[in-house]
Amino acid sequence: MAAGNLNTLIADAARKLETVGIESGGAEAEYILCELLDFDRLHLYLHGPSLIDDALIARFEAIIAKRLTRYPLQYILGVAWFFGRKFIVNEAVMVPTPETELLLDSILRASRRCRSHPVTVLDVGVGSGVLSVSAALENPELAITAVDISDAALGVARQNAERLDAADRITFVQSDLFSALKPGPQFDIIASNPPYIADGEYDGLPLEVKADPRISLLGGPKGMDIINRLIKEAPDYLRRPGYLMFEIGYDQAQDVFAAVQADSLYVDCTLQKDLNDIDRVVICRVES
Ligand SMILES: C[S@@+](CC[C@H](N)C(=O)[O-])C[C@H]1O[C@@H](n2cnc3c(N)ncnc32)[C@H](O)[C@@H]1O
């Protein structure tokens, strides 16, 4: 294939994707080719033209055809990137979002302030395992317990932990929040990216988001059901000092603040904004 044909292949795909409302069609087309060739973008343009043959073009076109239905690219390819690592994903787990990297950053920063050895972390709603696996790999001092109500999600998380060589640092437990854990304060940090979308907002979500499992998205009438349970139940499982931190929706900061302030066990509550200047991560501290 000539270099110009690579540009045409990408531009044609981008044009098709834009007709169904996918604005970043060019970037997606490049990314698909990179994944098919296992190249980064530079190598795609340097070596791609000599390697792209009819068979690869057919695979590329089949992926574009599927993507035109607005089915998430991560499910089509079976992989998603998080904090610089590639994770396996399928319909059993939510596609990880870049905002959740902020929660990972908060876990890592809080873990450096903890005095325990090892620092114990509970990941509530592990999904594909992006938080637990990344935290384990970024900080060797952490011992992580990861729970999810979904057995299928736990299977994907285990697979990712094994592939990325973090399985010996993470204990996986099927549990409705804390219900299957032994009672008592045992974690320095409890972290969660919970389902926080209000039931009434579901219909208006982009098709890509609606492909995520409903149990990973929906948090009751105001999206606060799981968050409220976390705020209420976490102190029973936290060491002192200890941290509860979790991701929230774009409009939930006030309700969350009110719920934390109403609970005298929390001495502090701070918010971290995401790159779009939206309050995204809540960090609550318990002292005694
Ligand atoms: C928003 S997803 C987060 C997944 C992953 N941690 C991430 O950040 O990509 C929420 C996860 O919580 C799980 N979940 C929902 N309700 C739960 C419950 N009551 N107890 C435990 N896990 C729950 C879902 O199965 C889903 O995997």
The ligand as an SDF file (V2000), in Angstrom:
LIG
                    3D

 27 29  0  0  0  0  0  0  0  0999 V2000
  -18.6880    2.2020   37.6680 C   0  0  0  0  0  0  0  0  0  0  0  0
  -18.1770    0.5060   37.6700 S   0  0  0  0  0  0  0  0  0  0  0  0
  -16.4760    0.6970   38.1230 C   0  0  0  0  0  0  0  0  0  0  0  0
  -15.5930   -0.3750   37.6110 C   0  0  0  0  0  0  0  0  0  0  0  0
  -14.0890   -0.0990   37.7700 C   0  0  0  0  0  0  0  0  0  0  0  0
  -13.7270    0.0690   39.1700 N   0  0  0  0  0  0  0  0  0  0  0  0
  -13.7030    1.1350   36.9880 C   0  0  0  0  0  0  0  0  0  0  0  0
  -13.4370    2.1760   37.6100 O   0  0  0  0  0  0  0  0  0  0  0  0
  -13.6410    1.0750   35.7440 O   0  0  0  0  0  0  0  0  0  0  0  0
  -18.9680   -0.0240   39.1680 C   0  0  0  0  0  0  0  0  0  0  0  0
  -18.7240   -1.4750   39.5590 C   0  0  0  0  0  0  0  0  0  0  0  0
  -19.4030   -1.6850   40.8070 O   0  0  0  0  0  0  0  0  0  0  0  0
  -20.0240   -2.9620   40.7850 C   0  0  0  0  0  0  0  0  0  0  0  0
  -21.1490   -2.9250   41.7360 N   0  0  0  0  0  0  0  0  0  0  0  0
  -22.3730   -2.4020   41.5600 C   0  0  0  0  0  0  0  0  0  0  0  0
  -23.1120   -2.5460   42.6770 N   0  0  0  0  0  0  0  0  0  0  0  0
  -22.3150   -3.1590   43.5840 C   0  0  0  0  0  0  0  0  0  0  0  0
  -22.4990   -3.5940   44.9200 C   0  0  0  0  0  0  0  0  0  0  0  0
  -23.6690   -3.4010   45.5670 N   0  0  0  0  0  0  0  0  0  0  0  0
  -21.4860   -4.1990   45.5650 N   0  0  0  0  0  0  0  0  0  0  0  0
  -20.2980   -4.3940   44.9160 C   0  0  0  0  0  0  0  0  0  0  0  0
  -20.0630   -4.0150   43.6490 N   0  0  0  0  0  0  0  0  0  0  0  0
  -21.0600   -3.4020   42.9910 C   0  0  0  0  0  0  0  0  0  0  0  0
  -20.4340   -3.1880   39.3480 C   0  0  0  0  0  0  0  0  0  0  0  0
  -20.5820   -4.5530   39.0580 O   0  0  0  0  0  0  0  0  0  0  0  0
  -19.2740   -2.5080   38.6080 C   0  0  0  0  0  0  0  0  0  0  0  0
  -18.2680   -3.4560   38.2990 O   0  0  0  0  0  0  0  0  0  0  0  0
  1  2  1  0
  2  3  1  0
  2 10  1  0
  3  4  1  0
  4  5  1  0
  5  6  1  0
  5  7  1  0
  7  8  2  0
  7  9  1  0
 10 11  1  0
 11 12  1  0
 11 26  1  0
 12 13  1  0
 13 14  1  0
 13 24  1  0
 14 15  1  0
 14 23  1  0
 15 16  2  0
 16 17  1  0
 17 18  1  0
 17 23  2  0
 18 19  1  0
 18 20  2  0
 20 21  1  0
 21 22  2  0
 22 23  1  0
 24 25  1  0
 24 26  1  0
 26 27  1  0
M  CHG  2   2   1   9  -1
M  END
$$$$
